[in-house]
Amino acid sequence: RGIAWATYEALAEQVMRSGQPIRMAYDRGDLELMSPGPLHERYKKLLSRLFEEVLIELDLPFEPSGETRWMKDEAERGLEPDDCYFLTAEKLAIVQGRAPDRPGDPYPDLAIEVELSHWDIDKMAIYAELGIPEVWRYDGADCTIHRLRADGTYEKRSESLFLPLTPEDVNRWIGRSSGQDAKTWSKQVRAWVRDELARRPR
């Protein structure tokens, strides 16, 4: 507590240059750091791969932005998602094919958060401050989809703004990854998207 915004910016830059696998969240003087373990990284990769396989098979444009640090200087808030994506035509027109690192660039449309350990900082409040329309959270057992409301808070939803995927789909496919290599699992996901998911109404 009591960490200055400038200190957070300097520390975040130092961590980035060092290449250390440390994730940070900052909220008006409160700073929290976390080093993700192997299980966290496995779930992150599975969620990202599932999301991208679905986007590709449904022929939907997207731009991934990984664990980019997103900050809002005037609010003194910032964090790094496990993964994030630009999905809307308006934002893709600005950032596609390059890093979103210019002044005035938009924040992503969707973020992925794997939550196997507790954060004292309210990361959802930071996402709301940034105006991220949708956050997918996974706790090692269940996926939940959270959509930003007009009042600046999130509510759980049974469907995504951007894909016909449901939390139940995500849970099932993460479960099916057990005992399979990534190539076999990905091929099964693609076949399922073509044969079943593509027929769902959007």
Secondary structure, DSSP 8 states (H G I E B T S, - for coil): ----HHHHHHHHHHHHHHT---EEEEETTEEEEE---HHHHHHHHHHHHHHHHHHHHTT---EE-TT--EEEGGGTEEE--SEEEE-SHHHHHHHTTS-S-STT----SEEEEE-SS--SS-HHHHHHHHT-SEEEEE-SS-EEEEEE-TTS-EEEESS-SS-S--HHHHHHHHHHTTTS-HHHHHHHHHHHHHHTGGGS--
